[in-house]
Each structure stands twice: as C-alpha cells, then as structure tokens.
Amino acid sequence: MNLRKVILPVMGVAALLLAGCAKEVSYDEFHAQAVEAAKKEVEYTKAEINMDLTRGGLALKGSATYDWATKKVTGDAAIVLVAPGLIATTAVLVPSEENTKYFLDGENFKVETTGDQAGKAEFEGHGLLTYVEYNNTEDGHGWVKVAWSK
C-alpha cells in the first residue's frame, strides 16, 4: 500500500475542511467577541516567540521566551526588545480599517488585509497574538509566531 496515495489526499481534505471553519464577520462583531475573550483568565506560563521579518531596512530574525509570571523575556537580543510589544498586541487592539476582513474561527480570531499593507494576523481564544504575516510594498515583509503554553 502506498501511504503517499492515501495520506496526502486525506491531509488535503482535512486542511480544506479546517480552513472552511472561519466565518467572516463585521468589525463590530469581531471587536465585541475580542472584548469578551480578553475577560477570560489566562492560564499560560510562557510564550515562545519566533520571527523572521524585515522592516524599514532592519532584519529581525530569531527567537525568545516570554515568562508570564515575571514578565521577563530571554533570547536573541533584537527579539527581546520587540517581544513586549508583540505580547501586548491583542485582538481587542485590532482597528477597523479599509481593505480588511475580520473572521471568527471557533474561539480564535483572524484578520486579513489586502493592498499596500497586505498581511494577516491570528489570535487565540483569549485574544492573544499567535501569528502575524505581512508584505508591505514600501516597508518590508516577514512573519512572527507566538506559541503560548501552560
């Protein structure tokens, strides 16, 4: 039995089904759900931050760890400097903007922007940032991943 012939189609169908779960909503509904999510008690103890981005001619690539209890960040120096801003970025702070679509995916939040500031952002059930990807035609491109854990 050729597993490639079985597993790849199953994985493809699963990915399509999971992607179809996100529901586009108005900004007002997105924001109201984000406010409710922010009220939930956070049980995480740390976040692993990985990034590879270029902005304004500056390249930031590396990783860091954020300790929720102490609010301290350790890791690559450049990432340590920007980590507090990333940790503070929540779904509640997402503004209403043109060329932007807002999605609710179960308890999670997603935002997609098109045009000169193309990108997307994802937030978990408390409204905490988990992923950002952007491609600014004038300023740069890249991604940031934040993995929260208990």
HELIX and SHEET records of a PDB file:
HELIX    1   1 LEU A    3  ALA A   19  1                                  17    
HELIX    2   2 TYR A   27  ALA A   38  1                                  12    
HELIX    3   3 ALA A   77  ALA A   88  1                                  12    
HELIX    4   4 ALA A   91  LEU A   93  5                                   3    
SHEET    1   A 9 LYS A  23  VAL A  25  0                                        
SHEET    2   A 9 THR A 100  ASP A 105 -1                                        
SHEET    3   A 9 ASN A 108  THR A 113 -1                                        
SHEET    4   A 9 GLN A 117  PHE A 123 -1                                        
SHEET    5   A 9 LEU A 129  ASN A 136 -1                                        
SHEET    6   A 9 GLY A 140  SER A 149 -1                                        
SHEET    7   A 9 LYS A  46  ARG A  55 -1                                        
SHEET    8   A 9 LEU A  58  ASP A  67 -1                                        
SHEET    9   A 9 LYS A  72  GLY A  75 -1                                        
END                                                                             
